[in-house]
């Protein structure tokens, strides 16, 4: 099968014309949100789940909530709260990247669909497809959670709120020219095409 393609001058599928996933994200970064859930185990052997959303272009993080039981209705309510918090800025977002977790139901998708935000579900077992969210989880674990003993939900909410404030207001990001997300100048289209930082 490969011989006719080679004779016709057609490269294998990954090298055909078109944008790679990375180039697509860079081109559309201004309009992309990425969300995920991660867990934190407490000293009392309880597991807590954290739902967050990251704005891909600015790297601004929103911690939506912490719970021991992340039901579909809880996740849907957190989505409503996020859209209210975004206010007028919600119109600038076109896509939400999420995994195929069972907590993200049709009602969750409908909340974003009502604002014309299209849901992009990642392939099964492909964490690189949601690289921005996965990278932030790794960062918060390395810089905060691996250095801290968490007793319960209230403590976790407090330390995550402090870390989110630090990350959004003070922590330099390479992709933003060493600026913090809330102090960053939006990248021009030319610089967005040159460098993509995951």
N, C-alpha and C positions, 0 to 999 in steps of 0.2 A: 504494500500500500504506500510506503514512503517513496518508492522509486518514481512513480508518476508525479508526485508533488515536487520532488527534487528536480526532475526534468523540467517542470513548469516554472521553476524558480520560486516556489512557495516554501517559506521557512516553516519549521514546526510551530504549533499553535502559540506558545508563549512569546514568540518573536514576531507575530503578525502585527500589522499596523493597528494602531489604537493605543489608548492610554493604559498604563499599568494601574493597579489598584492604588499604588502610592502617588502616581501622578494625578489620578482622579481625585484623591483626597486633597492634594495640594491645590488643585484648581477650584475645588468646591469648598475649601476649608471655612470660608466666612459663613456658610450656611449649614454647618454640620454640628450636631450635638452627639455625644457618645455617652451611653449610660451602662451601668453594671451594678451588680451586687457583690460584695465580698463579706467574708465572715471573720469574726474576732472571737477567740476563746478566752473566757475570763478565768480568774484564779479559782473561782468557785465551780469550775467545770461546766459553765453554761456557754452556749454559743449564741452570739449576737450577730445580726446581719446589718450591713450598712448599704444603703442605696444612694448612689451619687450620679451626677451628670457633669460632664465636662464640655465646655465650648471649645471646639477644636482649634479655631483660628486664634483665639486669645489665651487659651489654656486656663480659662477661669473655671473654677470648680464650685459646684453646688452640692452640699451634703443634704440630701432630701429627708433622710430619717434613719433612725436606728431602732431595731426591734428584734425580739427573740423569735417572733413568728411572722415571717414575711408572707402574708396571704396575698392573693391576687387583688382583693379589694383594697388592702393597705397600699400596695404598689400603685394602683390606679389613683387613689386619693393623693399620693405623693406627686404623681404626674400633674394632677389638677393644681396642687399648691405651687409647683414649679412654674406653670404657665401664668399663674397670677403674679408670682414674684418677678417674672420676666417683663410683664406689663407690655409696654409699647414695643419693646425689643423683640418680642416673639415673632414678629413678621419677618425678621431678617434670617430666620432659620428655615431651611428647606428639607433637611434630612435628620433622622435620628438613627444612629447605629446601636443595635442591641443584639444580645445573643438569643438563643432559642429557649431560654429558661421558661419553665412552666408558670412562673409568677407573672410573666409578661403576656397577658391575655389579649383578646380582641378588644376588651373595654379599654385597656391601657393604650393600645394602638389607636382606638377611636378618639381618645382625648387629644392626641397629637394630630390625627387626621382632621379634626375639627378646625385646626389652625393651618391646614394645608402643609403639614410636615409629614413627609413620606417616611415610612419605617423601612430601614435596611437591616434585615436579619442576617447575621453572620452564618457562614457554613458551620456544620457540626464539627466540634473539636478543632476549631481554627482560631485560636486566640489572637493571632497576628492581624486578623481582619478587624478587630476592635483594639488596635495597638495603643491608641491614645488612652483609653480607659485602663487597659492592662498595665501600661507603663505607670500610670498614676497610682494604681494599687501597689505596684512594686515599690514605688517611691515612698508612699505613706507607711508601708510596712518597714522598710529599711530605716527611714528617718525618725519614725515615731513608735509604731506598735511593737517592733522587736526590742525596744529599749524601755518598755513600760509594762508594768503589771496592772491589768485592768480588773477592777473589782466588780463593776456592774454597768448598766446602761447609762445612768446619769453621768458617771465619770467619763465613759467613752464619748458621750455626746459633747461634754465640756472640752475634752482634749482635742477632739476632731474639729470643733468650732474654732479653737485657738489655732490649730494647724492650718485649717482652711483660710483663716484670716492672714496668717503668715504667708501661705502659698500664693494667695491672690494679691496681696498688697506689697510684699517685701522680697520674696524669693525670686532670684533672677532665673530666666529661662533662656536657653541657647536659641531656640527658635524665634524668640522675640528680641534678639539683639541684647541679651542680658538685662532686659527690663522685666518688671513684674506684670502679671496679667492686667491688673487695674491701672497700671501706669504706662502700658505699652502703646506705642504708636502703631496703628494697623499697618501690616506690611503691604507694600505696593504689589501689583500683579507681577512685576518683573522679578522682585526678590522672592515672591512666593514660588515661582517656577524654578528658581535657582537652587533653593535649599528646602528640604523637607525634613523636619526633625520629629522623630517618633517618640 
